[in-house]
Amino acid sequence: MGAMKAYEMDRGDIREAAIEAAHHCAMEERKDAMESVWEGCADVAQRYHNPPVVAAMLIKEAVTAYMDSRTTLTSIGAYDLA
């Protein structure tokens, strides 16, 4: 498998984990879930040529996915922002 295809798969997995974290009701549960996502970003990045750059890109993806999901959930009234 090529490096770009592997990255896209890893990126998708990280986004999925961040979206799942956003769905937790309790803030503490969301925090714990996102800590696992951050660790996953660091672990996955080690497989690439420039781990710090890849980790930063994956973290940006995770943050974007998390925030988009939380925004959607709160806009439809599924959860409070708390």
C-alpha positions in Angstrom: 0.0 0.0 0.0 1.3 3.4 -0.9 2.1 6.0 1.7 -0.7 8.4 0.7 -3.3 5.6 0.9 -2.0 4.5 4.3 -2.2 8.1 5.5 -5.8 8.5 4.3 -6.7 5.4 6.1 -5.0 6.5 9.3 -6.5 10.0 8.9 -10.0 8.4 8.6 -9.4 6.3 11.7 -8.3 9.4 13.7 -11.3 11.4 12.5 -13.7 8.6 13.4 -12.2 8.3 16.9 -12.5 12.1 17.4 -16.1 12.1 16.3 -16.9 9.2 18.6 -15.3 11.2 21.5 -17.5 14.1 20.7 -20.6 12.0 21.3 -19.9 11.3 24.9 -22.3 13.2 27.2 -20.0 14.0 30.1 -17.1 16.4 29.6 -14.7 14.2 31.5 -15.5 11.2 29.2 -14.9 13.4 26.1 -11.6 14.6 27.6 -10.5 11.0 28.3 -11.5 9.9 24.8 -9.7 12.8 23.2 -6.5 12.0 25.2 -6.6 8.5 23.6 -7.0 10.2 20.2 -3.9 12.4 20.9 -1.9 9.3 21.8 -3.2 7.6 18.7 -2.0 10.5 16.6 1.5 10.2 18.1 1.6 6.5 17.7 0.4 6.5 14.1 2.8 9.3 13.2 5.8 7.2 14.1 5.2 5.1 11.0 6.0 8.0 8.7 9.1 9.7 7.5 8.5 12.9 9.5 6.6 12.0 12.6 6.2 15.6 14.1 4.7 16.9 10.9 2.4 13.9 10.5 1.3 14.1 14.1 0.5 17.8 13.7 -1.6 17.1 10.6 -3.5 14.3 12.4 -4.1 16.4 15.5 -5.5 19.1 13.3 -7.8 16.6 11.6 -8.9 15.3 15.0 -9.7 18.8 16.4 -11.6 19.7 13.2 -13.6 16.4 13.3 -14.3 16.8 17.1 -15.4 20.5 16.8 -17.6 19.9 13.7 -19.3 17.0 15.5 -19.9 18.9 18.7 -21.2 21.9 16.7 -23.6 19.7 14.9 -24.8 17.9 18.0 -25.4 21.2 19.9 -27.1 22.9 17.0 -29.7 20.1 16.8 -30.1 20.2 20.5 -28.7 16.7 21.2 -26.3 18.0 23.9 -25.4 21.1 25.8 -22.0 22.6 25.2 -21.0 21.8 28.8 
